[in-house]
Amino acid sequence: MGGANVRWGEGQTAIKDVLLLMKKEKYPFPANIEYEYQGTDPVIEVAKCLEYCRDILIA
């Protein structure tokens, strides 16, 4: 807890597990991308986060 902000999928947060649970249970609320780590360009980095989510949910 309290570690550095890192790219999605590289940290300790179980993003994949949460997204799959939301899909399985058909929760009626959205997931949000909160961009906090320092990347090259916020627009590019958020697009990468979205792609990460899509790859998990479409597989």
C-alpha positions, 0 to 999 in steps of 0.5 A, spaced: 500 500 500 502 506 498 507 504 492 508 508 486 503 509 481 505 504 475 502 502 468 495 498 468 497 491 469 503 492 472 501 493 479 498 490 485 491 492 484 487 486 481 484 490 475 483 483 471 479 480 476 475 486 478 473 487 470 471 479 470 467 479 476 463 485 473 462 482 467 460 475 470 455 478 475 453 483 470 453 489 475 449 495 472 455 500 474 461 502 469 468 501 471 472 508 470 479 509 468 483 513 473 490 515 470 495 517 475 502 514 473 506 518 469 506 516 461 508 520 455 502 523 453 495 522 457 491 521 451 495 515 449 496 512 456 488 512 457 488 509 450 493 503 452 488 502 459 482 502 455 485 497 450 488 493 456 481 492 459 478 490 452 483 485 451 481 482 458 473 483 457 473 480 449 478 474 451 
